[in-house]
């Protein structure tokens, strides 16, 4: 799936829609809401906005600012990417919410214009991504996923649910699906011969373990376990945003419940 040709227009316009959704969400927040803690360790709403700005600045070729402190020692920083994220968070912390929002609009507008003007051959060219060597198109789908997940982080912080339908959510689940075989087989330890269906309501994802776990279009029969849960619970579990024990009451199992609970407890895979 990760090597298939991805549709440029769909991905770029999903990014446009996601950035617009984030703009409208952030615009509606008061000063106190900008300072609320999110599900992400150490980050408030303002820090999520700073991170989104920072990533697009990096992709625009801008140098990373000096944080003026030892970000590598923060307990939630585990790698170079995390350290770079924290440098942008620290850089924007002293700036007003209005300034941060204006910068978000400026940077995403410039990025959108650049992506729309990018030739197809460049958009689909090989590129290093957070998922390893893939294509720039895959990287931009990862950007949809990342931005959409951070929209959900902000919504969870301020108590404004939404945004779980449409192209951005669908592309985010598509991106999660590329890791689902690894998650089920390696992290979740599903045994050889097992099969799993994740029923998200709007769509179903199937994984079969035959030597290795792989996502498949369909199963020849009933799954070893069918795991039914809301899309938002599924994505938050995959993103490590919620404690699996607290999420389990929202999950139903049909089949091998022990395997199902084992998988739910090990869905988190994002950095």
Beta strands, then each sheet from edge to edge (+ up, - down):
strand 1: 126-129
strand 2: 132-135
strand 3: 195-199
strand 4: 204-209
strand 5: 213-216
strand 6: 225-228
strand 7: 252-255
sheet 1: 1+ 2-
sheet 2: 5+ 4- 3+ 6+ 7-
end
